[in-house]
Amino acid sequence: MSHLQYYAYPGYGTRSQTDLYYSQAVKVGDRIECSGQGGWDPSTGKINTEINAQIDQAFANVELTLKSAGGQGWSQVYRVNSYHLPLNDEALNAMVRNLKKYMPNHQPIWTCIGVSRLAYDDMRVEIEVTAHVP
C-alpha cells in the first residue's frame, strides 16, 4: 500500500501513532480521509468535559488534521460522520453551529449517530470526514 500517505499532527497525533498504532489521516488519490477526531487538546490530549467546548475542539482538530495532510481544511470536506454520547439537542445544535461556521459555502453529506461508548471515558463526540483535494 505504498500509494497511501499517512499523516499525524505533532503532539496528540504523533503520540497516537506510537501509543495507539493509528494515524490521524490518510491521503488516497484526490481524497483525504480523517480518523475520528475528538475534543482533545491537540498538544496535551486532555479533554474538556463540556459538550459545546468538546464539539468546537473536535472541529478545530479536523481542520488541523486536514491541513497536516496537505488539504485546505473544511472547505474541501464533502462527507461528515459524527458519533455522540449522548445524542441530544445540545449536541446537534453545536454540530450545526460548527458546520455553518466551517462550511458557509456548502452543505456536506452528514451521518449523525448516537453511541453508548467512545474511545476515552470523557469523550462525548468523535467526528470523521472525507475531503476532496483536487
N, C-alpha and C positions, 0 to 999 in steps of 0.2 A: 504494500500500500504506500509506496514511495511517492505517489502523486498527491497524497494528502499532506497538508501542512497543519501542524498543531500549534496552538498558542496558549500562553498563560501570562497574565499581567503580573508585575512584581508584587511581592507581599503574599496575600492570601492565595493568589493564583499559582505562584510557583511552589508555595508550601503544599497546596493541594496535589500538584503533580507528584511531589515526593511522598507525602504522608498518606494520601488517599488514592493515588495512582489514576488520576484523570486530568484532562486538560480543560481549559475554560472555553476553547473554541477550536473548530476545525474549518479549514478552507477547502472546499470541494469545487473545483472549476470556478464558476462565477457566483458561488454561494459561500456565505459564512454561516455556520450553524453553531449556536452557543449552547453550552450545557446550562442547566438551571442555575440562575443567579438569585441568591437570597439577599436579604437586607443586612449583610455583614459589612463591617468596615473593611475596605479593600486592603488596608495596611495591617491591621491588627487581627481581623477576623471576628471581632466582638460584634454581637447582635443587639441592637436596640429593641426592646420588647414591645414598644408602642407600634401598633399596626400601620398607621399612616407613615411614620418615620421609616419603618421597615420596607414598605412598598416604594416610597420615594428613593431609598437607598438601592433597592433591587433594580429600579430603572436606571439609576446612575451607574450601577455595576454592569448592566447590559451595555450601556454606552461605552464604558471603559473597555469591556471585553471586545466589542466590535472594532473599536479604534486600535486596540492592541493587535488585532488580526489583520489590520490594513484597510478596514472599512471606514466609512464616514460617520457611522452611528445609526441612530434610529431612523433617519431619513431613508435608509435603504431596506428597512425591515418590512416584510410583507406577511409574515406569519408570527403569531404570538400564542404560546401556550402558557397558562398560569395555573398554579396549584395553590390552594388556600386552606388554611386551618385557623379559624373556621371560614367558610364562605358565607359572608353576610353582606348587608347593605353597606356597612362602613368599608369593607374591603373592595367591593365593587365600585363604590364612589371614588376611592383612592386610585383604583386602576384606571377608571375613565378619565379622571383628572390628569393623570400622567400620560395616558395615550394622547389626549388633546395637546398637552404641553410638548411632548417629544415628537409628535407626528401631526402638526397642524395642517399639513397639506395632503394627507391621505389617511385612509382608514384601512388598517391591515385586517386579514382574517384573524380570528381570535377564538380559541377554545379555553374556557374557564372551568376549572374542576375543583370541587371540594374534596379534601382528602383527610384521612384520620391521623397521618403522621408525615413529617418531613425529616430531612437528614439530622437536624440538631433539635434538641428539646425546645429552644426558644424560637425556632423558625416558624413563621406564620405565613410566609409566601415564598414561592420559587417561580421564576419567570425564565422560560427558554424561548429563543427566537431564531428565525431564519431570515437572512438578509441577502438581497441580490446585489452583487458587486460586479458591474459590467467592466 
